[in-house]
C-alpha cells in the first residue's frame, strides 16, 4: 500500500507542477497557478499521514516506509528547485521562449554542486527526523531495523555527496572548446 502511495505522490507532484505551468503560461491564470504549484507540499503531508497510519495500525516497518521519509525530505528540500527547473524547461520546450538552459563550468559549477549538497543535508535532516519519528511510533509493534538501516545507508550517501560536491569546487572543470580541423 505504501509503495503505491509513494508512486502516486510522485505522479501527483509532477501533475500539479505541469497543471500549474499550463495554467500560468497557457491559460494566463496566475493566482490559480500559484495555488496549484503551492499545493505540492500537501501531497507530502498526505503521504506522511498515510505512512504514520500504516505504522500505527501495526504495519511492518520496511524500506518502503523509510523511502516515504526520504521522499518527503527530498521534496521539501529540493521542491522549489524542481519547480524552477520544470518552469525553465516548459518555457524552452513548450512555449519556445527563453534560451536553452546552459551547462555550468568551473567555479560556478562548484558553487552549484555545493548548494545542492547543502540542500541534500536539509533533506537528510528532515528525512532523518521523520525516520526517527517512525522508529519511535513503531518500536513497540514491529522491528524497525529497516528504518535505521536506511538512515545509516543514507548517511554514507550523504558523505559521498559531500566528497563529490566539494571536488567540483576544489578541482573545477573547464568548458572544452571544439577543435576545428584544418
N, C-alpha and C positions, 0 to 999 in steps of 0.2 A: 504494500500500500504506500509506504513512504517513498519507495523508488518511483512509483507512478507520480506522486505529488511533486517530487523534485523535478522530474521531466516536465510535468505540467507547469510548474512555476517558471522554469526556464523558457518554455514556449510562450507563456503569458507575458513574461518580461519583454521579450522581443516583439510580441504582438502589440503591446501597449506603446512601445517605442515607435514602431512603424506607424501605428494609428496616430500617435502624437505628431509625427513628422508629416504625414499626409494631411492631417487636419491643419497644421501650421502653414505648410507651403502650397498645398493644392486647394484646400477649402478656405484658406485665409481666415481661420478662426483661432486667433492667438490664445484667448482665455481657455478654450476647450483643449487646445494642445498642451497648455501648461498643466491643466488638470490631468490629462492622460499621462503625460511624462512624469508628473509628480505622484501618480498613483503606484508607480513601480515598487516603492517600499512596502506598500500594503500587501503585495504578493509575498514578500519576505516574511511579514508579520503572520500571514495566514499559514505559511509553511512552518514557521516556528510553533504556532498554536497546535497544528496537527501533529507535529513531532512530539511535543510535550504530552498531548493527549494520548498518543500511542504508547509512550513510555509509562505514563501514569496508569494506564489500563493494563499494565503487565506485559507489554510488548518487549521482546528480547532486544536489548541494545546491540545494534550491529553497526558495521561500517556505514551503512546507508544513513543511519541516524547521524553519525559523525559527518557524513557528506552534506547533510542538511545544514549543519552548523557552519561548515566550510563555505557552502553556497551563500548563506546569509552574510557571513563576514566579507566575502569577496564582493558580493553585490552591493553592500553598504560602502565599502572602501573604494571600489572601482566604478560604482554605478554612474556617477556624474561623468567620469571619463569615458565610459562606454557610450553614454548618450551623446556626448560631444563627438566621438568617433563616428557614430551612426549618422549624426546630423551632417558631418562633413562628407561622408560617403554618399548620402542621399542627395545633397546639393550637387555633387560632381556627377554621379552616375544617372540619377533620375532627372534632375532639373537642368543638367548641363550648364550649371553656373559654378563659379569658383574654379580655382586651379586644382589639378590633381595633387592630393596631399603628397609632399615630397618626403624623402628619407632624410634622417638627421645623421650627421657625421661629426667626428671629433669631440670636442668638449661638450657641445650641445647634446650630442647623443649620450654622453656620460651623465650629464645632468638629468636627462630624461629617464635614464635607467635607474639612477639613484632615487629620483622621485617615485618611480614605480616600486622600488624596494621599500620605501617608507610607506607607501600605500599597502604593500604586502604585509608590513609589520602591523598596520592598523587592522587589516583583515584578520591577521593571526590573533591579535588581542581580542577582537570581537568573537571570532570563532572559538578561541580557547575558553573565553568566559562562558560561551554557550555550551561547549563540551563539558566544562566542569559543572555547570548547572544541571546538565543532563545526567552526568555521573552522580550528582547528589540526589536527583529525583529518582533515579532508577537503582541506586545501590542496594536497596533492601529487597528488591523483587527480581533482579536479574544480574547476570555477570556483565560488568561494564568494561572489561578489558579492551573490547573493540574501540571504545571511545578514547581510552587512554593511549592505546597503541597508535591510533590515528593522530593523536596530538604529538606523540613522540616522532612519528614519521614526518609530520608537518614541520616540526622543529628542525629536522635535518634539511628539509626542502628550503626552509627559510634561510638556514646557514649557507646553503649552496647559492641561493639567490643573492645573498649578501656578497659572496665572492665574485659572482659573475657581474653583478651590477657595478660594483666598485672597480672591477677590472676595466670596464669601458671608460671610466673616468681616469684611471691611472695610466692606461695604455690606449689612448684614443685612436680610433681608426680614421683614415682619411678617405675622401672621395677619390675613387680611382678614375682617372681620366682615360677616355677612349683613345687608343693609339691609332693614328691614321697610317695606313701603309702607303708608301710612296712608290 
